[in-house]
Amino acid sequence: LFDAARKRPLPFLARRIGIITSPVGAAVRDMLKIIGSKFENMHVRIYPVRVQGDQACAEVMAGIEYFNREKDVDVIIVGRGGGSYEDLACFNEEAVARAMCASVIPIVSGVGHEVDFTIADFVADVRAPTPTAAADMVVKDKRELMEMLAGERQRLVGLMKKLVEGSRLLLAKETAALKEKRTFLMRYEMYLDELSHTLSTAFLRLLAEKKAALHECSQRLNDLNPDNIMKRGYSITVRRDTNAVIRDAAGVEEGDRVSVRLHHGGLDCVVEKARSK
């Protein structure tokens, strides 16, 4: 769980941030303040949980599973303010550690003060000394990014001007050379017209063939579109925990939690009985 080789880097520029923390603590206010000061229109989703007590462990795990299931954030912050060893106990739970390890979305742990260390800090992809520092890590300063882009734009414009100037000189040189070959060009003008007509005809014929082939492929794709199949009453059943498609009832047991996707909406279900036929 602590192996550095499995840990993933944070995205260069996260577009959406998920925060798992208490909605009423000072930590969430501090994190939102930092994020707003660096990138005022950053999209943030908060999953409210208890960060201490008997139910904290299950709620933190549920938050991690929720963001991984919805896949609508680029990075997750798990954080809370400082406290006693007992206050931080849920972040030392094996279940929380394994949930963080199983996450496909990078996780930043910002638990307690700088001197506090929990198992969650060692399992997370990145450990921040405080919740505020975690927010600072995942968000780039928008002003710095704009300045960088302005510099790159200026450099690009300079390169384009240089390229255009070089092309202009080359064009002038080639134009002068063409004037010297005017007689040669006039001699082959009719020949070029004939080749142009042949090329145009062949191209139009090829375009018509490709258009017909494209229409056939498009029709085939439309016939195979799962949405069109599901309109006729079919559905897709997946496991709630892994999102894997279920194709055989033999792989499902009584009590398993599944999700059923319909043409309009879906159902969350619990298996009462699995029939092999």
Secondary structure, DSSP 8 states (H G I E B T S, - for coil): ---GGG-----SS-SEEEEEE-SSSHHHHHHHHHHHHH-TT-EEEEEE--SSSTTHHHHHHHHHHHHHHH---SEEEEEE----TTTTGGGG-HHHHHHHHH-SS-EEEEES-TT---HHHHHSSEE-SSHHHHHHHH---HHHHHHHHHHHHHHHHHHHHHHHHHHHHHHHHHHHHHHHTHHHHHHTHHHHHHHHHHHHHHHHHHHHHHHHHHHHHHHHHHHH-HHHHHTTT--EEEETTT--B---GGG--TT-EEEEE-SSSEEEEE-S-----
